[in-house]
Amino acid sequence: MVSYEANRPNGKLRLRAVMQKNDTSHAYGPTTIHAPQKLYLDTNHLINLAQLRRNKLRGDIQSYREIDRRIREQRCGLVFSEFSPLEWVEGAATPESAREIAAIFASASLVYQIKGDSMIWTSEVLRELHRIEPSVPALELPVIWVRRLGDMVSRALGIIATHGPDFVERESFIDGPPLSPTVPTLVPNESFENVAASALEFRKRRPRAYRERTDGFAAALQEDLKAFRPSASLPAHFPA
């Protein structure tokens, strides 16, 4: 007869088979169950994966094929940032190339979304508003979560407008006309194809705002990579 003990050393779920006294009929060893790893791919790697799927990739085909397999089979969770689609439509990108990148995320068995800069700023703004006016709640906003189509997610602008309306200058927002009296705090996740199309439309409609956001995202990402590199252990063919 075998029972199981569970613990979580280093955050991993570890199951160890424990045989009852005088029971020698089985010899079970310890088993470790790992949660899927989180994988962030910059736009260059996503373009290479798209080329792989079109049989047009030149270079390290085997490595990208392995990554593609792991993405499809939920061996890892693909990390999505709300600002990443702005890079999908950068430079010579076309609607077709943007849809190809979106299809990679759509085919992933597991996708995580990380908090964008807008939510980070919202957290900081809410903490400062709470300091000035304690009646404004200092909300703890999630850093990373599993992204599913149709799930409701927090909208930074709606949170600020709801919890600190007296601090919002509505005419100052760049995303269109003055806000309606009610700004939603939750909006549904769109399909990745729609996200790509929205990024293309934003680039076309608001080129100056698009440039500001992409430059800011690139600078922030480089700072993150600088902080990551000293402890990183990346394959030679996947430089940071």
N, C-alpha and C positions, 0 to 999 in steps of 0.2 A: 504494500500500500504506500502511495506517495502523496505527500501534501506539498504545498508551495509557500515559500516565504517571499515577501516583496519588500524592497527598499529602493531608495533613489540616490545612490552615490553619484556625485557630480551631475545631478539632474537627470540621470538615466534610470529608466525603470528596469530593475534587475530581478529576475525570478530565479530562485534556487530550489531545485527539487530536494525534498527532505524525506528520506526513507524512514519508516517506522522501525523501531528496535527489532533486531533479529530478522528483518526482511532483507534478503540478499538476492531477490529474484530479478531486480532491475538495477542498472547503474546509470543514473541520470547525472549529467553535468550541469553547471550553471548556464543560464541563457540570458542574454542581454537584448532587450527590445529597444531600438532606437526610434525616436520621432524623426520624421523626414527633415533633412537638412534644408536650410534656407539658402537659396542661390540667387544672387543679384548679378544680372548681365547688363553691361552697358550697351549702347546702341550699336556699336561696331560688332559685338558678339551676336546681337540679335539679327543684324543684317547677314552675318555669316551663316547663322542657322537657317534663315530664309533662303539663302542661296543653296545650302545643303538640300533643302526640301525640293528645290527646283533642279537639283543635280548640276548646279553651276558653280559649286564651291571649289576654289583652288587653295590648297594648303593642307592644314591638319584635319583631313576629313574624318579620320577615325575618332579623334577627340570630340569633335562636334557631334558626331553620330552617337557617341556614348552619352553626351549631355542631353541630346534630343530624346534618347530612350529613357533616361532618368526623369526628364520632365513629363513625358507621357505616362510613365508607369508609377508616378508619385513616389519615386525614390528620393525626390527633393521637391521643395516648394519654391516656385518661381516668385521672386519679390518684385512687386509693382509699385512705382511711385507715381503720384498723380501728375507730376511734372515731366515724367519720362516721355509721354506722347509728344511734347513740344520738340524733343530731339528726333522723334521718328519722322517728323516732317521738315527737318532742317535741310538747308542746301538744295541739292538736286533731287530731293525726295519727291515722289509722285503719289497720287492716291493709291495706285496699285502697290507700291513699295511699303506704304504705311499700313495698308491692309494685310500685307504678308507678315509684318511684325506683329500686328494685332492678332493674327491667326495663331502665332506661337503661344501667346498667353491664353487664347481661347482653347487651345488643345491641351494645355497643362492640366493635370489631374488635381493639382493643388496650387493655389496662388495666395500669397500673402500681400497685403498692402501696408506700406509704411507711412507713418505720419508725414505729411508734406510740410513745407516751410510755413504755409498759411496756418496750419494747426499749431505749430510750434509758436508762432507769433501770437496766435489767439490765446494760448495758455499763458504766455508772458503778459499780454495785455490784461487778461482777466485777473491775474495775480496783482498787477498794479492797480486795476480798478478796485479790487477788493481792499487793497491797502488804503486807497483814498475814500472809498465808500464801502464799509463792511457788509452792507446789505447785498452787494453784488457777489454771487457765489464764485469761489475759486475752484473751478471744475478741474477734475483730473481727466484729461482726454487720453484715449488709448494711443500707444506708440506704434504697435503693429497688430494686425488682425487678419483672419482668414477672409479673403474676398470672394463673395459669391454673387452671381448675377441676380439683381433684384433686391438684395439686402439693403436695408436703410443704413446710411452712413451720415456722420455729422458733417455739417457744412459750416465752415469757419465764420463766414459773414453772418449767417443766421444766428449763430451763438452770440456773437458780439452784439448784433442788433437787438436780440431778445433780452440779454442780461445787462447790457449797458447802453440802452437806447439814447440816453442823454449825452453820451460821449461820442456818438456817431455823426459825422458830417456826411450825409447821404450823397450830396452832390459831388463828393470827392472821389467816389469809386469809379474805376476805369472800365468796368464790365458792362456799361450800357447806360440807359436812362436812370433817373432817380428811382430809388427802391420803392416798392409798394409798401403800404403800412405794415403788412405781415410778411416777414421774410422767413422761409422754412429753415428750421434747424436740422432737419433730416431730409435727405434726398436719396432716391434709389440708385444703386450701382447700374451703370449702363453697360451694354456689351462693349467689348474691346474695339470692335469695328466702329461703333458709334463714337467711342472716345477718340479714335484716330481721325474720324471725319470732323469732329469738333475742333481738334487741334489744327487741322488744315484750314478750316473756316476762320479760326481765330488768327492764324498767321496772315491770311488774306485780308481779313477785315480790320485788324488792329496791328499793323506791322511794327509800329514803334513799341507798343506794349509787349508784343511777342518778343522783340529783340531784348527788351529789359529783362523779361522773365527767363529767357534761355541763357543769357549771359550770367544772370544771378545764380541760376541752377548749376551751370558749369563751374562757376567759381566755388560754390558751396561744396560740390562733389569733389573737386580737387583738394579742398581743405580736409574733407573726410578721408580721402585716400592717403594724404600725407600723414594723418594721425594713425591710419591703419597699417601702413607699410612696415614700420619697425618690428611688428609682431606677426606680420603676414607670412604665410608659407604658400605661395602660389606657384603652379607649374610654370616652367619657363615659357611655354607657348601661350600662356594666358597672363600677360603682364598686367599689373594694376593700371 
